[in-house]
Amino acid sequence: MNRVQVAFVLYGDRYSEAYIDCLAASILEHTQLQIDFVCLSDRPDRRFEHDIRIVVHPEMDLDWDILMDGCRFKLGLFHAGVLNPDVLTFFFDLDTMVMGDIQRLADIHARNPGLYVLPFHMIQTWKILPFVKWLRPSHFFYGTSSFMMFTPRDFTFIYQAFRTLYDRVIAGETLAGQEAKAWRTDELLVCWAADGKTRGVSLSVFGRFRRCFAVPYSATLARLRSRLGLNVYDKPSLIGMTFDGGPFKPWLLAECKDGDLLQERKHYVAWRFPKYAAYWRKVIAQSKQP
């Protein structure tokens, strides 16, 4: 495999083009793959330092509030015609760092094709899905869409599933059961619609910051874990890290200093990650350039 596709999503003004440029530079720095970069956006006048093809969401006439709620705008990636249908595609949220070769991720997909996400729960039920469904028929494997890997031609039905639910909601119907659950966020809809075709990337390969480094319930244990360096996920072999969650937004992490305590609901992190803070400071600084 020589050529792959890397997709980003950028809309509104919360994030700048610098987030994509820095992420693209990091990806290129660590791989020999030939990469076609694509950005799904709300307008065509974005300006990037890298060669990034801009695709305006093909259905910008849909209800904007619905597209914004639950990050459903991102589902436009699965609309036929947005991405090259035959090329393995990586999607990265903008609050993501890449520190390794994405070729290793491509190798994982080659061994077991499907739609890869980052596991939300500790047990990766996609590996034992028939057994889990025997116990609980309505279950579907759930992962976060901060990172996704898939071949677009195999998953255009996800956008079709979104449009079916969208039309019913616009018509005034109240969704129920699994459909109501799937409608809450883009990643729930992706995992529900692609049930049986989803896979999880090990967090030791591509991490979620909170899942990898947070300690539940105890700030004291979080500080102790950090002080002793008991962060088993903080290792050179990690390909990437995504920072989902309100307290872990890049503009907040850029200001973090060693020992700062971060909290998201019942989870605590004692900050001791200077390389992450340095990266986000660089992105923020580039964002402020005219």
matplotlib code that plots the C-alpha trace (Angstrom):
import matplotlib.pyplot as plt

x = [0.0, 1.5, -1.3, -3.8, -6.3, -6.3, -9.5, -10.2, -13.4, -13.4, -16.4, -17.3, -14.5, -13.7, -10.6, -8.4, -6.6, -3.4, -4.7, -4.9, -1.6, 0.2, -1.5, -0.7, 2.9, 3.2, 1.7, 4.0, 7.0, 6.5, 5.5, 6.7, 3.1, 1.8, -1.1, -4.1, -5.4, -9.1, -11.0, -14.8, -15.8, -18.7, -17.0, -14.6, -12.3, -10.2, -6.4, -3.9, -0.1, -0.3, -2.0, -5.4, -8.5, -11.5, -14.9, -17.9, -20.5, -22.7, -26.0, -25.4, -29.1, -29.9, -30.9, -27.7, -28.6, -29.1, -25.8, -24.0, -25.7, -23.7, -21.1, -23.4, -21.7, -18.8, -21.1, -20.7, -17.5, -19.6, -21.6, -20.7, -18.5, -16.8, -13.9, -12.1, -14.1, -11.4, -8.5, -7.9, -8.9, -7.8, -9.8, -8.4, -10.2, -8.4, -7.6, -5.3, -1.5, 0.3, 3.7, 4.2, 3.9, 0.3, 1.5, 1.2, -2.5, -2.9, -1.3, -3.9, -6.7, -5.1, -5.2, -8.8, -10.7, -13.6, -14.3, -11.9, -12.6, -11.1, -12.7, -14.9, -15.0, -12.3, -13.8, -13.6, -16.8, -16.4, -14.0, -16.8, -19.8, -21.8, -21.6, -22.4, -25.4, -26.6, -26.7, -28.0, -29.3, -29.5, -25.8, -23.5, -19.8, -19.2, -16.1, -15.3, -14.9, -11.9, -10.0, -11.5, -10.0, -12.1, -12.5, -15.2, -17.0, -17.9, -19.6, -21.7, -24.7, -23.9, -24.8, -28.0, -28.9, -28.3, -30.5, -33.3, -33.3, -32.9, -36.0, -38.0, -36.9, -37.6, -41.1, -41.7, -41.3, -39.9, -37.3, -37.2, -35.0, -31.7, -32.6, -32.9, -29.6, -27.9, -29.3, -27.5, -24.0, -22.2, -20.1, -23.1, -24.8, -21.7, -21.3, -25.0, -25.3, -22.1, -22.9, -20.8, -18.3, -16.7, -13.3, -11.3, -7.7, -5.9, -5.3, -1.6, -1.3, -3.5, -4.5, -7.4, -5.9, -8.5, -8.7, -5.0, -4.0, -6.9, -7.5, -11.2, -12.4, -9.1, -7.0, -4.4, -3.9, -3.7, -0.9, 0.9, 0.6, 2.0, 4.8, 5.9, 5.8, 3.2, 1.9, 2.2, 0.7, 3.3, 5.8, 7.6, 5.7, 2.4, 1.2, -1.1, -3.2, -6.6, -7.7, -11.5, -13.3, -14.0, -11.1, -8.6, -9.1, -5.9, -6.1, -6.3, -3.6, -1.2, -1.3, -0.7, 2.3, 3.7, 1.5, -1.7, -4.7, -7.3, -10.7, -13.5, -16.4, -15.0, -11.7, -8.5, -5.2, -2.1, -0.3, 3.2, 3.3, 5.5, 5.7, 1.9, 1.8, 4.6, 2.8, -0.4, 1.4, 2.9, -0.5, -2.1, 0.8, 0.4, -3.4, -2.8, -0.6, -2.3]
y = [0.0, 3.3, 5.8, 6.6, 9.4, 11.5, 13.4, 16.3, 18.2, 21.9, 24.1, 27.3, 29.3, 27.4, 25.8, 27.4, 26.0, 25.8, 22.8, 20.9, 22.2, 21.1, 17.7, 17.2, 18.1, 15.6, 12.8, 13.5, 13.7, 10.1, 8.1, 7.3, 6.8, 9.0, 10.9, 12.7, 15.2, 16.1, 18.6, 18.5, 22.0, 24.5, 26.9, 26.6, 29.6, 27.8, 28.4, 25.8, 25.6, 22.0, 20.6, 19.9, 19.4, 21.2, 19.6, 21.6, 19.5, 18.2, 19.0, 22.4, 23.1, 20.7, 22.1, 23.6, 23.1, 19.4, 19.2, 20.9, 19.0, 15.8, 16.7, 15.3, 17.5, 14.9, 12.3, 14.0, 12.1, 9.0, 10.8, 9.2, 11.6, 13.4, 10.9, 8.8, 5.6, 3.1, 4.5, 3.6, 6.6, 7.9, 10.5, 12.6, 15.0, 18.4, 17.9, 15.0, 14.5, 12.1, 10.9, 7.7, 6.1, 5.6, 2.7, 0.6, 1.5, 0.6, -2.8, -3.4, -2.7, -4.9, -7.9, -7.3, -4.8, -2.8, 0.6, 1.3, 3.6, 4.2, 2.0, 3.8, 1.0, -1.3, -4.5, -4.5, -6.3, -6.3, -9.3, -11.4, -9.7, -12.9, -13.9, -10.5, -10.3, -13.6, -12.1, -8.7, -8.6, -4.8, -4.3, -2.7, -2.0, 1.6, 3.7, 7.3, 8.9, 11.1, 8.6, 6.5, 4.2, 2.8, 2.3, 4.8, 2.7, 0.1, 2.6, 5.1, 3.4, 5.3, 8.6, 7.0, 5.8, 9.4, 10.8, 8.4, 9.4, 13.0, 13.0, 11.3, 13.9, 16.8, 15.3, 15.5, 11.9, 11.0, 8.4, 5.5, 2.7, 2.1, 4.7, 7.4, 6.4, 6.4, 9.9, 11.5, 11.8, 11.1, 8.3, 6.5, 6.7, 5.4, 2.4, 1.6, 1.8, -0.2, -2.8, -5.9, -4.0, -1.9, -2.6, -1.1, 0.1, -0.8, 2.3, 1.1, 1.9, 5.0, 6.6, 8.5, 10.9, 10.5, 6.8, 6.3, 8.7, 9.6, 8.1, 7.7, 9.2, 10.1, 13.3, 12.0, 8.8, 10.8, 12.9, 9.8, 8.0, 10.9, 11.5, 7.9, 7.9, 5.1, 6.1, 2.9, 4.4, 7.2, 5.4, 6.0, 3.3, 5.3, 6.4, 9.1, 10.6, 12.3, 14.7, 14.4, 15.9, 19.5, 19.9, 18.5, 21.1, 22.2, 25.8, 24.6, 22.0, 24.6, 26.5, 23.4, 23.1, 20.1, 19.3, 20.9, 18.9, 18.3, 16.9, 15.7, 14.6, 11.8, 11.4, 13.2, 13.7, 15.2, 16.9, 15.9, 15.9, 18.7, 17.4, 17.6, 21.1, 22.2, 20.8, 22.6, 25.9, 25.7, 25.1, 28.0, 30.3, 29.4, 30.0, 33.6, 34.4, 36.6]
z = [0.0, -1.1, -1.1, 1.6, 2.4, 5.5, 6.3, 8.6, 9.5, 10.0, 10.5, 12.4, 14.0, 17.2, 15.5, 12.9, 9.8, 11.9, 13.7, 10.4, 9.1, 12.3, 12.3, 8.6, 9.2, 12.0, 9.9, 7.0, 9.4, 10.5, 7.4, 3.9, 2.7, -0.1, 1.4, -0.1, 2.4, 2.4, 4.6, 4.9, 5.7, 5.8, 3.3, 0.4, 1.2, 3.9, 3.4, 4.3, 4.1, 2.9, -0.2, 1.2, -0.9, 0.5, 0.1, 1.2, 3.0, 0.2, 2.1, 3.7, 3.3, 6.2, 9.5, 10.9, 14.5, 13.9, 12.1, 15.0, 17.8, 18.5, 15.9, 13.1, 10.6, 10.7, 9.2, 5.9, 5.6, 4.7, 2.0, -1.4, -3.4, -0.5, -0.2, -2.7, -2.3, -2.9, -0.8, 2.9, 4.9, 8.2, 10.1, 12.9, 15.1, 15.4, 19.1, 18.2, 18.0, 15.8, 16.9, 14.9, 11.5, 10.4, 8.2, 11.4, 11.5, 7.9, 8.6, 11.3, 8.8, 6.2, 8.6, 9.6, 7.4, 8.9, 10.4, 13.3, 16.2, 19.6, 22.2, 24.8, 27.3, 28.6, 27.2, 23.4, 22.7, 19.0, 19.5, 21.1, 19.5, 18.8, 22.4, 23.7, 21.4, 22.6, 26.1, 25.0, 21.4, 21.3, 22.1, 19.6, 20.1, 20.9, 20.3, 19.9, 16.5, 17.4, 15.2, 12.4, 9.8, 6.9, 3.2, 2.2, -0.4, 2.3, 4.6, 2.6, 4.1, 7.4, 5.8, 4.4, 7.9, 9.2, 6.4, 7.2, 10.9, 10.0, 7.7, 10.5, 13.1, 10.8, 10.2, 13.9, 14.8, 18.3, 18.0, 20.5, 21.6, 19.8, 17.2, 19.8, 21.3, 17.9, 17.2, 20.2, 18.7, 15.4, 17.0, 18.4, 15.0, 13.2, 15.6, 15.5, 11.7, 11.2, 13.9, 13.2, 11.0, 13.6, 15.2, 18.0, 17.9, 21.1, 23.3, 23.6, 19.8, 19.6, 22.9, 24.4, 26.9, 29.6, 29.3, 29.3, 32.1, 34.3, 37.7, 38.8, 42.1, 43.7, 43.0, 45.5, 43.6, 40.3, 41.8, 43.1, 39.8, 38.0, 40.5, 40.3, 36.5, 36.4, 33.0, 31.0, 27.9, 27.7, 25.5, 22.2, 20.3, 20.7, 17.2, 18.4, 21.2, 21.1, 23.7, 23.9, 26.8, 27.9, 30.3, 27.7, 25.0, 23.3, 24.4, 28.0, 27.8, 26.2, 29.5, 31.7, 34.0, 35.8, 38.8, 37.6, 38.4, 35.6, 36.3, 34.1, 36.3, 38.5, 36.6, 37.6, 35.8, 37.4, 34.5, 33.8, 30.0, 28.7, 25.2, 24.8, 26.2, 23.9, 20.8, 21.7, 22.4, 18.9, 17.4, 19.4, 18.4, 14.7, 15.0, 16.1, 13.1, 10.5]

ax = plt.figure().add_subplot(projection="3d")
ax.plot(x, y, z, "-o")
ax.set_aspect("equal")
plt.show()
